[in-house]
Amino acid sequence: MRTLIVDDEPLAVERMQILCARIPALHVVGTASDGAAALRLCEALSPELVLLDMTMPEVDGLGVARGLSRMSPRPGVIFVTAHDHFAVEAFDLDAVDYVLKPVAQDRLERAVDRALVRRDTAAPAEAAPAESPWIEEFWVPHRSELIRIAAGDIDRIDAERDYVRLHVGARSYLLLHTIQRLEDRLDPERFIRLHRSTIIRRDRIAGLKHDGLGVWSAQLADGELLRIGRTYLAKAKAMAGR
């Protein structure tokens, strides 16, 4: 893949060039030290892949990715950054992957593999389905990298101050995001907010229980009873056709 490296730190560019030279699938066609130059080079060089730093002066990585989204054909984007809190925004821009600095060789190789799969399986533009307005996947910090979690695999989301905790089976992951913003981005056909601090995947709800005096609880598939906040009771009853 024809690859462009974008980073405002010369040493970071040099290190990325060395890493890329060890990956036979990549051919580095150029480097850029700021966002504006990156967009100009993408127009001139038509790269298939852009390794993109997130934090740069003037036009940052998100701005570059928005510009690239209007290109045809659109290059794949792998964000390469020291910051994990842009992961949701990066996903919104349909990035291939989100790799944390310092970049390990094997981690970059996995990201490139994903880019290759996406390129090789991409349908023709005229046959592409309409993009969903809802979040379908999350990138969440885990040890020294970020991992992808499909929205459909999340059982429950709990608010924890400025974070949310995503529960996936017996495991859970913290993500820097507010529960209100997340609720707005989740498919309401798949998820429902039952409390100011809790969102549940709808198919995890086994039934609703009236506790008296207008108080209701949701009985979850694992037997847990979760009290429904009054603000969210109407939606919960509507789900049950009440």
WOLIN-V490902 format. One record per residue. N is the residue number from 1. PSI is psi in radians with two decimals (* if undefined). OMEGA is omega in radians with two decimals (none if undefined). Layout:
BEGIN
N:PSI:OMEGA ; N:PSI:OMEGA
END
This chain:
BEGIN
1:2.35:3.04 ; 2:2.15:-2.94 ; 3:2.38:3.06 ; 4:2.31:3.10 ; 5:2.26:-3.11 ; 6:2.02:3.12 ; 7:2.44:-3.11 ; 8:0.02:3.11 ; 9:2.00:-3.09 ; 10:-0.68:-3.14 ; 11:-0.62:3.11 ; 12:-0.69:3.09 ; 13:-0.78:-3.13 ; 14:-0.76:3.13 ; 15:-0.71:-3.13 ; 16:-0.62:3.08 ; 17:-0.70:3.12 ; 18:-0.77:3.13 ; 19:-0.74:-3.12 ; 20:-0.60:-3.13 ; 21:-0.37:3.14 ; 22:-0.01:-3.12 ; 23:1.85:-3.05 ; 24:-0.48:-3.08 ; 25:-0.22:-3.06 ; 26:2.50:2.99 ; 27:1.87:-3.10 ; 28:2.08:-3.11 ; 29:-0.17:3.13 ; 30:2.98:3.07 ; 31:2.69:3.10 ; 32:2.53:-3.09 ; 33:0.03:3.06 ; 34:2.91:-3.04 ; 35:-0.73:-3.12 ; 36:-0.76:3.10 ; 37:-0.63:3.14 ; 38:-0.75:-3.14 ; 39:-0.69:3.11 ; 40:-0.76:-3.13 ; 41:-0.61:3.10 ; 42:-0.67:3.09 ; 43:-0.68:-3.06 ; 44:-0.63:-2.98 ; 45:-0.26:-3.13 ; 46:1.00:3.12 ; 47:2.69:3.05 ; 48:-0.36:-3.09 ; 49:2.42:3.07 ; 50:2.14:3.03 ; 51:1.88:-2.81 ; 52:2.09:3.02 ; 53:2.61:-3.09 ; 54:-0.80:-3.02 ; 55:1.88:3.10 ; 56:2.69:3.13 ; 57:2.69:3.12 ; 58:-1.68:3.14 ; 59:1.94:-3.11 ; 60:-3.09:-3.09 ; 61:-0.67:3.12 ; 62:-0.69:3.11 ; 63:-0.71:3.09 ; 64:-0.79:-3.12 ; 65:-0.66:3.09 ; 66:-0.70:3.09 ; 67:-0.71:-3.14 ; 68:-0.51:-3.12 ; 69:-0.31:3.13 ; 70:-0.05:3.12 ; 71:2.66:3.07 ; 72:2.05:-0.04 ; 73:2.66:-3.11 ; 74:2.23:3.10 ; 75:2.67:3.01 ; 76:2.61:-3.12 ; 77:2.20:2.95 ; 78:2.00:3.08 ; 79:2.36:3.12 ; 80:1.91:-2.96 ; 81:2.80:3.07 ; 82:-0.03:-3.03 ; 83:2.29:-3.10 ; 84:-0.12:-2.99 ; 85:0.09:3.05 ; 86:0.13:-2.96 ; 87:-0.70:-3.13 ; 88:-0.78:3.11 ; 89:-0.66:3.12 ; 90:-0.71:3.11 ; 91:-0.69:3.12 ; 92:-0.48:-3.13 ; 93:0.22:3.04 ; 94:0.68:3.09 ; 95:2.65:3.11 ; 96:-0.74:-3.09 ; 97:3.02:-3.06 ; 98:1.83:-3.00 ; 99:2.30:-3.11 ; 100:2.47:3.01 ; 101:2.64:-0.14 ; 102:2.37:-3.03 ; 103:2.20:3.06 ; 104:2.57:-3.11 ; 105:-0.83:-3.09 ; 106:-0.55:3.12 ; 107:-0.72:3.10 ; 108:-0.69:3.14 ; 109:-0.68:3.10 ; 110:-0.70:3.12 ; 111:-0.72:3.12 ; 112:-0.69:3.08 ; 113:-0.72:3.11 ; 114:-0.69:3.12 ; 115:-0.70:3.12 ; 116:-0.77:3.13 ; 117:-0.78:3.14 ; 118:-0.76:-3.14 ; 119:-0.78:-3.03 ; 120:-0.33:-3.12 ; 121:0.04:-3.11 ; 122:2.33:3.09 ; 123:2.75:3.05 ; 124:2.57:-3.05 ; 125:-0.67:-3.08 ; 126:-0.32:-3.14 ; 127:0.00:-3.08 ; 128:2.34:3.11 ; 129:2.77:3.11 ; 130:2.44:-3.14 ; 131:2.45:3.12 ; 132:2.45:3.08 ; 133:-0.09:-3.06 ; 134:2.64:3.06 ; 135:2.26:3.12 ; 136:-0.39:-3.13 ; 137:2.76:3.05 ; 138:2.60:2.90 ; 139:2.19:-3.11 ; 140:2.51:3.12 ; 141:2.36:3.08 ; 142:1.92:-3.05 ; 143:-2.09:-3.05 ; 144:0.25:-3.14 ; 145:-3.10:3.03 ; 146:2.47:3.14 ; 147:2.69:3.12 ; 148:2.42:3.04 ; 149:2.17:3.09 ; 150:2.41:-3.14 ; 151:-0.66:-3.11 ; 152:-0.24:3.11 ; 153:-0.14:-3.09 ; 154:2.18:-3.14 ; 155:-0.65:-2.98 ; 156:2.62:3.10 ; 157:2.18:3.13 ; 158:2.42:3.09 ; 159:2.39:3.05 ; 160:1.52:-3.07 ; 161:-2.08:-3.11 ; 162:0.09:-3.11 ; 163:2.91:2.91 ; 164:2.59:3.08 ; 165:2.11:3.12 ; 166:2.11:3.13 ; 167:2.12:-3.14 ; 168:1.75:-3.05 ; 169:-2.24:-3.12 ; 170:-0.05:-3.09 ; 171:2.80:3.08 ; 172:2.70:-3.07 ; 173:2.43:3.09 ; 174:2.43:3.12 ; 175:2.30:3.12 ; 176:1.72:-3.08 ; 177:2.64:3.07 ; 178:2.62:-3.10 ; 179:-0.53:3.13 ; 180:-0.81:3.12 ; 181:-0.64:-3.13 ; 182:-0.71:3.11 ; 183:-0.69:-3.12 ; 184:-0.39:-3.07 ; 185:-0.13:-3.12 ; 186:2.52:3.14 ; 187:2.04:-3.12 ; 188:-0.24:3.06 ; 189:-0.27:-3.09 ; 190:-0.46:-3.07 ; 191:2.63:3.10 ; 192:2.42:3.09 ; 193:2.17:-3.10 ; 194:-0.21:-3.07 ; 195:2.80:-3.12 ; 196:-0.30:-3.12 ; 197:0.21:-3.06 ; 198:2.29:2.97 ; 199:2.39:-3.09 ; 200:2.48:2.97 ; 201:2.28:-2.98 ; 202:-0.68:-3.07 ; 203:-0.02:3.04 ; 204:-0.12:-3.12 ; 205:2.08:-3.12 ; 206:-0.43:-3.13 ; 207:3.02:3.09 ; 208:2.48:-3.08 ; 209:2.23:3.09 ; 210:2.05:-3.09 ; 211:0.04:-3.13 ; 212:2.72:3.12 ; 213:0.60:3.08 ; 214:0.12:-3.13 ; 215:2.28:3.13 ; 216:2.66:3.06 ; 217:2.67:3.03 ; 218:2.27:3.05 ; 219:2.10:-3.09 ; 220:2.92:-3.07 ; 221:-0.48:-3.13 ; 222:0.11:3.11 ; 223:-0.21:-3.13 ; 224:2.49:3.04 ; 225:2.20:-3.12 ; 226:2.05:-3.13 ; 227:2.37:-3.13 ; 228:2.21:3.10 ; 229:2.55:-3.08 ; 230:-0.61:-3.14 ; 231:-0.49:-3.01 ; 232:0.07:-3.04 ; 233:-0.69:-3.11 ; 234:-0.74:3.12 ; 235:-0.69:-3.13 ; 236:-0.74:3.12 ; 237:-0.65:3.13 ; 238:-0.60:3.10 ; 239:-0.59:-3.13 ; 240:0.12:3.13 ; 241:0.46:-3.13 ; 242:*:none
END
